[in-house]
Amino acid sequence: MKNIISWVLRLTAAIILLQTLFFKFTGAPESIYIFEQVGMEPWGRYGSGITELIASILILWPRTVGLGALMGVGVISGAIFFHLTSLGIEVQGDGGLLFYLAVVVFVSCALLLIMYWSQLKAFLISVSGGK
């Protein structure tokens, strides 16, 4: 059962993160608008897109789920922060869709982080040279 829940969470987070990449990397007007509003156009758009791509790959690769979930929580926390401070829940009449998708990614990644905490901890210990 844990394996099924893990895959549902992993696919949910990765699919949502990956589907936004087209808009970020092609310079869709909605994406440019969002990053102009937070003063991060174009580098924030490219940087967050690259980070989301890497997080998605790591989430889908079984040996790195914990690291991908940590990256996912980090990058999506920024999105949620900007929705709550300068963008608003609803952006350009989307009915809050982007905000709600960000919350789904955050919850999925947070649950994965809990599930794969020992994997992440082992990875960080190995990277630090066992200290």
Solvent accessible surface area in square Angstrom, and as a share of the most:
residue,aa,sasa,rsa
1,M,170,0.76
2,K,126,0.53
3,N,100,0.51
4,I,111,0.56
5,I,77,0.39
6,S,1,0.01
7,W,89,0.31
8,V,89,0.51
9,L,23,0.12
10,R,6,0.02
11,L,81,0.40
12,T,44,0.25
13,A,0,0.00
14,A,1,0.01
15,I,107,0.55
16,I,23,0.12
17,L,3,0.01
18,L,65,0.32
19,Q,77,0.34
20,T,27,0.16
21,L,16,0.08
22,F,134,0.56
23,F,91,0.38
24,K,23,0.10
25,F,84,0.35
26,T,82,0.48
27,G,21,0.20
28,A,13,0.10
29,P,105,0.66
30,E,90,0.40
31,S,8,0.05
32,I,52,0.27
33,Y,77,0.29
34,I,25,0.13
35,F,24,0.10
36,E,98,0.44
37,Q,89,0.39
38,V,25,0.15
39,G,67,0.64
40,M,79,0.35
41,E,51,0.23
42,P,44,0.28
43,W,193,0.68
44,G,10,0.10
45,R,10,0.04
46,Y,75,0.28
47,G,34,0.33
48,S,23,0.15
49,G,0,0.00
50,I,92,0.46
51,T,43,0.25
52,E,9,0.04
53,L,65,0.32
54,I,76,0.39
55,A,0,0.00
56,S,0,0.00
57,I,96,0.49
58,L,25,0.13
59,I,0,0.00
60,L,57,0.28
61,W,129,0.45
62,P,76,0.48
63,R,183,0.67
64,T,20,0.12
65,V,0,0.00
66,G,0,0.00
67,L,39,0.20
68,G,0,0.00
69,A,0,0.00
70,L,73,0.36
71,M,51,0.23
72,G,0,0.00
73,V,26,0.15
74,G,45,0.43
75,V,27,0.16
76,I,11,0.06
77,S,45,0.29
78,G,28,0.27
79,A,35,0.27
80,I,29,0.15
81,F,114,0.47
82,F,54,0.23
83,H,10,0.04
84,L,113,0.56
85,T,85,0.49
86,S,66,0.43
87,L,28,0.14
88,G,30,0.29
89,I,65,0.33
90,E,98,0.44
91,V,8,0.05
92,Q,107,0.47
93,G,63,0.60
94,D,44,0.23
95,G,55,0.53
96,G,0,0.00
97,L,104,0.52
98,L,59,0.29
99,F,24,0.10
100,Y,119,0.45
101,L,44,0.22
102,A,6,0.04
103,V,54,0.31
104,V,64,0.37
105,V,0,0.00
106,F,72,0.30
107,V,74,0.43
108,S,5,0.03
109,C,0,0.00
110,A,29,0.22
111,L,78,0.39
112,L,0,0.00
113,L,27,0.13
114,I,129,0.66
115,M,46,0.21
116,Y,38,0.15
117,W,136,0.48
118,S,87,0.56
119,Q,49,0.22
120,L,3,0.02
121,K,108,0.46
122,A,61,0.47
123,F,79,0.33
124,L,83,0.41
125,I,76,0.39
126,S,79,0.51
127,V,102,0.58
128,S,61,0.39
129,G,60,0.58
130,G,52,0.50
131,K,201,0.85
